[in-house]
Amino acid sequence: MAKHADLKIAAGLSIYFCDPQSPWQRGTNENTNGLLRQYFPKGTDLSRNTADDLAAVAATLNSRPRKTLDWRTPAEALNEHLQSSQQTGVATTG
């Protein structure tokens, strides 16, 4: 993450870092790293994989139910969140 500022600008992302000595802030991150290691052992050169290879791993992980999401998949939880945040009505004029 030495170039996190460049990534933030280039991709328009917000970058957050966990506080030192605060492992509870890293739970999902650590779990996800462990899941990714099943596909890409430490030291793997990701440039040897195609975009389709990486997308397939992402799709597999996003379709895996998670205890922290009440056994919903991340994709289901995101879809539910997006649907609940959409406005259902139309503004009236007075």
Backbone atoms as SQL, in Angstrom:
CREATE TABLE atoms (id INTEGER PRIMARY KEY, chain TEXT, resi INTEGER, resn TEXT, atom TEXT, x REAL, y REAL, z REAL);
INSERT INTO atoms VALUES
  (1, 'A', 1, 'MET', 'N', 0.827, -1.205, 0.000),
  (2, 'A', 1, 'MET', 'CA', 0.000, 0.000, 0.000),
  (3, 'A', 1, 'MET', 'C', 0.861, 1.255, 0.000),
  (4, 'A', 2, 'ALA', 'N', 2.095, 1.097, -0.428),
  (5, 'A', 2, 'ALA', 'CA', 2.994, 2.242, -0.469),
  (6, 'A', 2, 'ALA', 'C', 2.456, 3.333, -1.394),
  (7, 'A', 3, 'LYS', 'N', 1.690, 2.970, -2.393),
  (8, 'A', 3, 'LYS', 'CA', 1.164, 3.947, -3.343),
  (9, 'A', 3, 'LYS', 'C', -0.345, 4.107, -3.199),
  (10, 'A', 4, 'HIS', 'N', -0.839, 4.005, -1.966),
  (11, 'A', 4, 'HIS', 'CA', -2.280, 4.102, -1.754),
  (12, 'A', 4, 'HIS', 'C', -2.842, 5.444, -2.208),
  (13, 'A', 5, 'ALA', 'N', -2.075, 6.500, -2.083),
  (14, 'A', 5, 'ALA', 'CA', -2.563, 7.820, -2.513),
  (15, 'A', 5, 'ALA', 'C', -2.775, 7.843, -4.026),
  (16, 'A', 6, 'ASP', 'N', -1.873, 7.220, -4.784),
  (17, 'A', 6, 'ASP', 'CA', -2.034, 7.146, -6.236),
  (18, 'A', 6, 'ASP', 'C', -3.271, 6.329, -6.603),
  (19, 'A', 7, 'LEU', 'N', -3.486, 5.229, -5.897),
  (20, 'A', 7, 'LEU', 'CA', -4.661, 4.390, -6.139),
  (21, 'A', 7, 'LEU', 'C', -5.935, 5.164, -5.847),
  (22, 'A', 8, 'LYS', 'N', -5.925, 5.912, -4.767),
  (23, 'A', 8, 'LYS', 'CA', -7.098, 6.700, -4.381),
  (24, 'A', 8, 'LYS', 'C', -7.467, 7.682, -5.487),
  (25, 'A', 9, 'ILE', 'N', -6.472, 8.343, -6.035),
  (26, 'A', 9, 'ILE', 'CA', -6.717, 9.334, -7.085),
  (27, 'A', 9, 'ILE', 'C', -7.130, 8.650, -8.384),
  (28, 'A', 10, 'ALA', 'N', -6.380, 7.624, -8.807),
  (29, 'A', 10, 'ALA', 'CA', -6.627, 6.967, -10.090),
  (30, 'A', 10, 'ALA', 'C', -7.977, 6.254, -10.132),
  (31, 'A', 11, 'ALA', 'N', -8.360, 5.620, -9.034),
  (32, 'A', 11, 'ALA', 'CA', -9.584, 4.825, -9.032),
  (33, 'A', 11, 'ALA', 'C', -10.753, 5.545, -8.360),
  (34, 'A', 12, 'GLY', 'N', -10.500, 6.678, -7.750),
  (35, 'A', 12, 'GLY', 'CA', -11.564, 7.400, -7.060),
  (36, 'A', 12, 'GLY', 'C', -12.071, 6.654, -5.831),
  (37, 'A', 13, 'LEU', 'N', -11.177, 5.935, -5.148),
  (38, 'A', 13, 'LEU', 'CA', -11.548, 5.141, -3.982),
  (39, 'A', 13, 'LEU', 'C', -11.182, 5.848, -2.686),
  (40, 'A', 14, 'SER', 'N', -11.921, 5.524, -1.647),
  (41, 'A', 14, 'SER', 'CA', -11.523, 5.938, -0.310),
  (42, 'A', 14, 'SER', 'C', -10.664, 4.820, 0.258),
  (43, 'A', 15, 'ILE', 'N', -9.541, 5.161, 0.859),
  (44, 'A', 15, 'ILE', 'CA', -8.630, 4.174, 1.424),
  (45, 'A', 15, 'ILE', 'C', -8.627, 4.338, 2.935),
  (46, 'A', 16, 'TYR', 'N', -8.819, 3.239, 3.649),
  (47, 'A', 16, 'TYR', 'CA', -8.832, 3.264, 5.098),
  (48, 'A', 16, 'TYR', 'C', -7.802, 2.271, 5.625),
  (49, 'A', 17, 'PHE', 'N', -7.155, 2.616, 6.723),
  (50, 'A', 17, 'PHE', 'CA', -6.220, 1.727, 7.383),
  (51, 'A', 17, 'PHE', 'C', -6.716, 1.473, 8.797),
  (52, 'A', 18, 'CYS', 'N', -6.537, 0.253, 9.261),
  (53, 'A', 18, 'CYS', 'CA', -6.901, -0.073, 10.640),
  (54, 'A', 18, 'CYS', 'C', -5.937, 0.613, 11.596),
  (55, 'A', 19, 'ASP', 'N', -6.437, 0.914, 12.780),
  (56, 'A', 19, 'ASP', 'CA', -5.579, 1.500, 13.805),
  (57, 'A', 19, 'ASP', 'C', -4.608, 0.443, 14.322),
  (58, 'A', 20, 'PRO', 'N', -3.376, 0.844, 14.645),
  (59, 'A', 20, 'PRO', 'CA', -2.430, -0.110, 15.234),
  (60, 'A', 20, 'PRO', 'C', -2.998, -0.689, 16.532),
  (61, 'A', 21, 'GLN', 'N', -2.668, -1.919, 16.801),
  (62, 'A', 21, 'GLN', 'CA', -3.109, -2.596, 18.026),
  (63, 'A', 21, 'GLN', 'C', -4.624, -2.702, 18.131),
  (64, 'A', 22, 'SER', 'N', -5.312, -2.772, 16.975),
  (65, 'A', 22, 'SER', 'CA', -6.774, -2.886, 16.969),
  (66, 'A', 22, 'SER', 'C', -7.199, -4.035, 16.048),
  (67, 'A', 23, 'PRO', 'N', -6.902, -5.275, 16.432),
  (68, 'A', 23, 'PRO', 'CA', -7.176, -6.398, 15.540),
  (69, 'A', 23, 'PRO', 'C', -8.655, -6.591, 15.226),
  (70, 'A', 24, 'TRP', 'N', -9.556, -6.112, 16.077),
  (71, 'A', 24, 'TRP', 'CA', -10.986, -6.259, 15.809),
  (72, 'A', 24, 'TRP', 'C', -11.407, -5.494, 14.558),
  (73, 'A', 25, 'GLN', 'N', -10.611, -4.527, 14.138),
  (74, 'A', 25, 'GLN', 'CA', -10.927, -3.776, 12.933),
  (75, 'A', 25, 'GLN', 'C', -10.543, -4.550, 11.668),
  (76, 'A', 26, 'ARG', 'N', -9.796, -5.636, 11.829),
  (77, 'A', 26, 'ARG', 'CA', -9.263, -6.364, 10.686),
  (78, 'A', 26, 'ARG', 'C', -9.922, -7.711, 10.442),
  (79, 'A', 27, 'GLY', 'N', -10.951, -8.055, 11.183),
  (80, 'A', 27, 'GLY', 'CA', -11.533, -9.395, 11.093),
  (81, 'A', 27, 'GLY', 'C', -11.913, -9.824, 9.697),
  (82, 'A', 28, 'THR', 'N', -12.707, -9.029, 9.016),
  (83, 'A', 28, 'THR', 'CA', -13.135, -9.388, 7.672),
  (84, 'A', 28, 'THR', 'C', -11.952, -9.417, 6.726),
  (85, 'A', 29, 'ASN', 'N', -11.039, -8.485, 6.886),
  (86, 'A', 29, 'ASN', 'CA', -9.847, -8.438, 6.046),
  (87, 'A', 29, 'ASN', 'C', -9.022, -9.712, 6.205),
  (88, 'A', 30, 'GLU', 'N', -8.787, -10.120, 7.439),
  (89, 'A', 30, 'GLU', 'CA', -7.981, -11.315, 7.687),
  (90, 'A', 30, 'GLU', 'C', -8.676, -12.563, 7.158),
  (91, 'A', 31, 'ASN', 'N', -9.985, -12.650, 7.339),
  (92, 'A', 31, 'ASN', 'CA', -10.736, -13.794, 6.839),
  (93, 'A', 31, 'ASN', 'C', -10.671, -13.844, 5.310),
  (94, 'A', 32, 'THR', 'N', -10.849, -12.715, 4.674),
  (95, 'A', 32, 'THR', 'CA', -10.803, -12.663, 3.213),
  (96, 'A', 32, 'THR', 'C', -9.416, -13.033, 2.700),
  (97, 'A', 33, 'ASN', 'N', -8.381, -12.563, 3.376),
  (98, 'A', 33, 'ASN', 'CA', -7.018, -12.938, 2.978),
  (99, 'A', 33, 'ASN', 'C', -6.851, -14.457, 3.038),
  (100, 'A', 34, 'GLY', 'N', -7.377, -15.073, 4.072),
  (101, 'A', 34, 'GLY', 'CA', -7.291, -16.524, 4.203),
  (102, 'A', 34, 'GLY', 'C', -8.019, -17.240, 3.076),
  (103, 'A', 35, 'LEU', 'N', -9.195, -16.729, 2.710),
  (104, 'A', 35, 'LEU', 'CA', -9.945, -17.324, 1.609),
  (105, 'A', 35, 'LEU', 'C', -9.193, -17.163, 0.289),
  (106, 'A', 36, 'LEU', 'N', -8.602, -16.004, 0.081),
  (107, 'A', 36, 'LEU', 'CA', -7.844, -15.776, -1.156),
  (108, 'A', 36, 'LEU', 'C', -6.615, -16.668, -1.246),
  (109, 'A', 37, 'ARG', 'N', -6.010, -16.985, -0.103),
  (110, 'A', 37, 'ARG', 'CA', -4.816, -17.843, -0.089),
  (111, 'A', 37, 'ARG', 'C', -5.140, -19.254, -0.574),
  (112, 'A', 38, 'GLN', 'N', -6.409, -19.660, -0.527),
  (113, 'A', 38, 'GLN', 'CA', -6.797, -20.962, -1.068),
  (114, 'A', 38, 'GLN', 'C', -6.579, -21.004, -2.581),
  (115, 'A', 39, 'TYR', 'N', -6.702, -19.857, -3.220),
  (116, 'A', 39, 'TYR', 'CA', -6.555, -19.767, -4.673),
  (117, 'A', 39, 'TYR', 'C', -5.182, -19.256, -5.082),
  (118, 'A', 40, 'PHE', 'N', -4.639, -18.355, -4.267),
  (119, 'A', 40, 'PHE', 'CA', -3.360, -17.714, -4.585),
  (120, 'A', 40, 'PHE', 'C', -2.441, -17.800, -3.367),
  (121, 'A', 41, 'PRO', 'N', -1.621, -18.851, -3.287),
  (122, 'A', 41, 'PRO', 'CA', -0.709, -18.965, -2.139),
  (123, 'A', 41, 'PRO', 'C', 0.195, -17.736, -2.024),
  (124, 'A', 42, 'LYS', 'N', 0.660, -17.471, -0.832),
  (125, 'A', 42, 'LYS', 'CA', 1.529, -16.329, -0.584),
  (126, 'A', 42, 'LYS', 'C', 2.700, -16.344, -1.568),
  (127, 'A', 43, 'GLY', 'N', 2.987, -15.204, -2.145),
  (128, 'A', 43, 'GLY', 'CA', 4.071, -15.086, -3.110),
  (129, 'A', 43, 'GLY', 'C', 3.642, -15.310, -4.545),
  (130, 'A', 44, 'THR', 'N', 2.363, -15.609, -4.776),
  (131, 'A', 44, 'THR', 'CA', 1.865, -15.840, -6.130),
  (132, 'A', 44, 'THR', 'C', 1.953, -14.554, -6.944),
  (133, 'A', 45, 'ASP', 'N', 2.417, -14.676, -8.162),
  (134, 'A', 45, 'ASP', 'CA', 2.474, -13.542, -9.089),
  (135, 'A', 45, 'ASP', 'C', 1.112, -13.434, -9.775),
  (136, 'A', 46, 'LEU', 'N', 0.299, -12.478, -9.328),
  (137, 'A', 46, 'LEU', 'CA', -1.053, -12.342, -9.857),
  (138, 'A', 46, 'LEU', 'C', -1.074, -11.936, -11.326),
  (139, 'A', 47, 'SER', 'N', 0.027, -11.396, -11.833),
  (140, 'A', 47, 'SER', 'CA', 0.067, -10.993, -13.237),
  (141, 'A', 47, 'SER', 'C', 0.026, -12.204, -14.171),
  (142, 'A', 48, 'ARG', 'N', 0.229, -13.395, -13.637),
  (143, 'A', 48, 'ARG', 'CA', 0.163, -14.617, -14.452),
  (144, 'A', 48, 'ARG', 'C', -1.278, -15.075, -14.666),
  (145, 'A', 49, 'ASN', 'N', -2.209, -14.442, -13.972),
  (146, 'A', 49, 'ASN', 'CA', -3.630, -14.781, -14.098),
  (147, 'A', 49, 'ASN', 'C', -4.319, -13.782, -15.008),
  (148, 'A', 50, 'THR', 'N', -5.298, -14.276, -15.747),
  (149, 'A', 50, 'THR', 'CA', -6.074, -13.391, -16.605),
  (150, 'A', 50, 'THR', 'C', -7.137, -12.677, -15.775),
  (151, 'A', 51, 'ALA', 'N', -7.705, -11.651, -16.353),
  (152, 'A', 51, 'ALA', 'CA', -8.808, -10.950, -15.684),
  (153, 'A', 51, 'ALA', 'C', -9.967, -11.908, -15.456),
  (154, 'A', 52, 'ASP', 'N', -10.185, -12.825, -16.383),
  (155, 'A', 52, 'ASP', 'CA', -11.255, -13.807, -16.215),
  (156, 'A', 52, 'ASP', 'C', -10.970, -14.743, -15.040),
  (157, 'A', 53, 'ASP', 'N', -9.696, -15.130, -14.847),
  (158, 'A', 53, 'ASP', 'CA', -9.322, -15.974, -13.705),
  (159, 'A', 53, 'ASP', 'C', -9.651, -15.265, -12.397),
  (160, 'A', 54, 'LEU', 'N', -9.265, -13.993, -12.310),
  (161, 'A', 54, 'LEU', 'CA', -9.499, -13.221, -11.080),
  (162, 'A', 54, 'LEU', 'C', -10.993, -13.001, -10.860),
  (163, 'A', 55, 'ALA', 'N', -11.728, -12.749, -11.947),
  (164, 'A', 55, 'ALA', 'CA', -13.178, -12.550, -11.836),
  (165, 'A', 55, 'ALA', 'C', -13.862, -13.833, -11.368),
  (166, 'A', 56, 'ALA', 'N', -13.369, -14.992, -11.812),
  (167, 'A', 56, 'ALA', 'CA', -13.953, -16.263, -11.395),
  (168, 'A', 56, 'ALA', 'C', -13.756, -16.487, -9.897),
  (169, 'A', 57, 'VAL', 'N', -12.577, -16.156, -9.384),
  (170, 'A', 57, 'VAL', 'CA', -12.325, -16.283, -7.942),
  (171, 'A', 57, 'VAL', 'C', -13.222, -15.317, -7.177),
  (172, 'A', 58, 'ALA', 'N', -13.332, -14.084, -7.657),
  (173, 'A', 58, 'ALA', 'CA', -14.199, -13.095, -6.995),
  (174, 'A', 58, 'ALA', 'C', -15.646, -13.580, -6.982),
  (175, 'A', 59, 'ALA', 'N', -16.120, -14.131, -8.096),
  (176, 'A', 59, 'ALA', 'CA', -17.498, -14.625, -8.170),
  (177, 'A', 59, 'ALA', 'C', -17.707, -15.789, -7.189),
  (178, 'A', 60, 'THR', 'N', -16.722, -16.668, -7.101),
  (179, 'A', 60, 'THR', 'CA', -16.817, -17.795, -6.172),
  (180, 'A', 60, 'THR', 'C', -16.906, -17.304, -4.731),
  (181, 'A', 61, 'LEU', 'N', -16.035, -16.377, -4.364),
  (182, 'A', 61, 'LEU', 'CA', -16.041, -15.869, -2.989),
  (183, 'A', 61, 'LEU', 'C', -17.295, -15.057, -2.693),
  (184, 'A', 62, 'ASN', 'N', -17.784, -14.313, -3.675),
  (185, 'A', 62, 'ASN', 'CA', -18.989, -13.506, -3.456),
  (186, 'A', 62, 'ASN', 'C', -20.261, -14.335, -3.421),
  (187, 'A', 63, 'SER', 'N', -20.174, -15.591, -3.835),
  (188, 'A', 63, 'SER', 'CA', -21.351, -16.460, -3.775),
  (189, 'A', 63, 'SER', 'C', -21.260, -17.449, -2.613),
  (190, 'A', 64, 'ARG', 'N', -20.293, -17.250, -1.745),
  (191, 'A', 64, 'ARG', 'CA', -20.095, -18.115, -0.580),
  (192, 'A', 64, 'ARG', 'C', -20.808, -17.518, 0.630),
  (193, 'A', 65, 'PRO', 'N', -21.745, -18.245, 1.245),
  (194, 'A', 65, 'PRO', 'CA', -22.457, -17.704, 2.417),
  (195, 'A', 65, 'PRO', 'C', -21.488, -17.406, 3.558),
  (196, 'A', 66, 'ARG', 'N', -21.795, -16.337, 4.302),
  (197, 'A', 66, 'ARG', 'CA', -20.943, -15.915, 5.423),
  (198, 'A', 66, 'ARG', 'C', -21.758, -15.852, 6.707),
  (199, 'A', 67, 'LYS', 'N', -21.187, -16.380, 7.757),
  (200, 'A', 67, 'LYS', 'CA', -21.855, -16.361, 9.055),
  (201, 'A', 67, 'LYS', 'C', -22.168, -14.931, 9.480),
  (202, 'A', 68, 'THR', 'N', -21.238, -14.008, 9.244),
  (203, 'A', 68, 'THR', 'CA', -21.435, -12.612, 9.664),
  (204, 'A', 68, 'THR', 'C', -22.565, -11.924, 8.904),
  (205, 'A', 69, 'LEU', 'N', -23.021, -12.538, 7.813),
  (206, 'A', 69, 'LEU', 'CA', -24.127, -11.981, 7.026),
  (207, 'A', 69, 'LEU', 'C', -25.385, -12.834, 7.195),
  (208, 'A', 70, 'ASP', 'N', -25.489, -13.508, 8.346),
  (209, 'A', 70, 'ASP', 'CA', -26.625, -14.403, 8.618),
  (210, 'A', 70, 'ASP', 'C', -26.769, -15.455, 7.521),
  (211, 'A', 71, 'TRP', 'N', -25.644, -15.982, 7.080),
  (212, 'A', 71, 'TRP', 'CA', -25.540, -17.040, 6.073),
  (213, 'A', 71, 'TRP', 'C', -26.046, -16.622, 4.699),
  (214, 'A', 72, 'ARG', 'N', -26.076, -15.310, 4.473),
  (215, 'A', 72, 'ARG', 'CA', -26.319, -14.821, 3.110),
  (216, 'A', 72, 'ARG', 'C', -24.962, -14.685, 2.433),
  (217, 'A', 73, 'THR', 'N', -24.971, -14.612, 1.126),
  (218, 'A', 73, 'THR', 'CA', -23.729, -14.372, 0.403),
  (219, 'A', 73, 'THR', 'C', -23.462, -12.868, 0.378),
  (220, 'A', 74, 'PRO', 'N', -22.217, -12.447, 0.172),
  (221, 'A', 74, 'PRO', 'CA', -21.949, -11.019, 0.038),
  (222, 'A', 74, 'PRO', 'C', -22.775, -10.398, -1.096),
  (223, 'A', 75, 'ALA', 'N', -22.940, -11.128, -2.180),
  (224, 'A', 75, 'ALA', 'CA', -23.734, -10.606, -3.298),
  (225, 'A', 75, 'ALA', 'C', -25.187, -10.394, -2.878),
  (226, 'A', 76, 'GLU', 'N', -25.759, -11.332, -2.116),
  (227, 'A', 76, 'GLU', 'CA', -27.133, -11.189, -1.636),
  (228, 'A', 76, 'GLU', 'C', -27.254, -10.008, -0.675),
  (229, 'A', 77, 'ALA', 'N', -26.291, -9.877, 0.226),
  (230, 'A', 77, 'ALA', 'CA', -26.327, -8.770, 1.191),
  (231, 'A', 77, 'ALA', 'C', -26.215, -7.426, 0.488),
  (232, 'A', 78, 'LEU', 'N', -25.329, -7.336, -0.506),
  (233, 'A', 78, 'LEU', 'CA', -25.188, -6.087, -1.248),
  (234, 'A', 78, 'LEU', 'C', -26.466, -5.771, -2.016),
  (235, 'A', 79, 'ASN', 'N', -27.024, -6.763, -2.681),
  (236, 'A', 79, 'ASN', 'CA', -28.260, -6.551, -3.429),
  (237, 'A', 79, 'ASN', 'C', -29.389, -6.094, -2.513),
  (238, 'A', 80, 'GLU', 'N', -29.501, -6.723, -1.359),
  (239, 'A', 80, 'GLU', 'CA', -30.525, -6.340, -0.382),
  (240, 'A', 80, 'GLU', 'C', -30.327, -4.898, 0.074),
  (241, 'A', 81, 'HIS', 'N', -29.086, -4.547, 0.342),
  (242, 'A', 81, 'HIS', 'CA', -28.784, -3.171, 0.772),
  (243, 'A', 81, 'HIS', 'C', -29.129, -2.169, -0.321),
  (244, 'A', 82, 'LEU', 'N', -28.749, -2.475, -1.546),
  (245, 'A', 82, 'LEU', 'CA', -29.028, -1.553, -2.657),
  (246, 'A', 82, 'LEU', 'C', -30.524, -1.405, -2.899),
  (247, 'A', 83, 'GLN', 'N', -31.265, -2.489, -2.787),
  (248, 'A', 83, 'GLN', 'CA', -32.712, -2.414, -2.977),
  (249, 'A', 83, 'GLN', 'C', -33.377, -1.611, -1.872),
  (250, 'A', 84, 'SER', 'N', -32.894, -1.752, -0.650),
  (251, 'A', 84, 'SER', 'CA', -33.513, -1.032, 0.460),
  (252, 'A', 84, 'SER', 'C', -33.164, 0.452, 0.444),
  (253, 'A', 85, 'SER', 'N', -32.091, 0.816, -0.247),
  (254, 'A', 85, 'SER', 'CA', -31.692, 2.218, -0.272),
  (255, 'A', 85, 'SER', 'C', -32.292, 2.987, -1.446),
  (256, 'A', 86, 'GLN', 'N', -32.942, 2.285, -2.359),
  (257, 'A', 86, 'GLN', 'CA', -33.564, 2.969, -3.491),
  (258, 'A', 86, 'GLN', 'C', -34.855, 3.627, -3.047),
  (259, 'A', 87, 'GLN', 'N', -35.103, 4.774, -3.606),
  (260, 'A', 87, 'GLN', 'CA', -36.357, 5.456, -3.291),
  (261, 'A', 87, 'GLN', 'C', -37.470, 4.790, -4.092),
  (262, 'A', 88, 'THR', 'N', -38.587, 4.523, -3.427),
  (263, 'A', 88, 'THR', 'CA', -39.683, 3.845, -4.101),
  (264, 'A', 88, 'THR', 'C', -40.761, 4.794, -4.590),
  (265, 'A', 89, 'GLY', 'N', -40.757, 5.993, -4.093),
  (266, 'A', 89, 'GLY', 'CA', -41.806, 6.924, -4.474),
  (267, 'A', 89, 'GLY', 'C', -41.321, 8.001, -5.428),
  (268, 'A', 90, 'VAL', 'N', -42.248, 8.766, -5.882),
  (269, 'A', 90, 'VAL', 'CA', -41.953, 9.884, -6.774),
  (270, 'A', 90, 'VAL', 'C', -42.329, 11.168, -6.026),
  (271, 'A', 91, 'ALA', 'N', -41.488, 12.152, -6.146),
  (272, 'A', 91, 'ALA', 'CA', -41.743, 13.425, -5.490),
  (273, 'A', 91, 'ALA', 'C', -42.981, 14.082, -6.110),
  (274, 'A', 92, 'THR', 'N', -43.778, 14.684, -5.249),
  (275, 'A', 92, 'THR', 'CA', -44.972, 15.382, -5.744),
  (276, 'A', 92, 'THR', 'C', -44.678, 16.871, -5.830),
  (277, 'A', 93, 'THR', 'N', -45.392, 17.520, -6.675),
  (278, 'A', 93, 'THR', 'CA', -45.258, 18.976, -6.775),
  (279, 'A', 93, 'THR', 'C', -46.489, 19.592, -6.148),
  (280, 'A', 94, 'GLY', 'N', -46.288, 20.682, -5.499),
  (281, 'A', 94, 'GLY', 'CA', -47.415, 21.253, -4.785),
  (282, 'A', 94, 'GLY', 'C', -47.783, 22.529, -5.320);
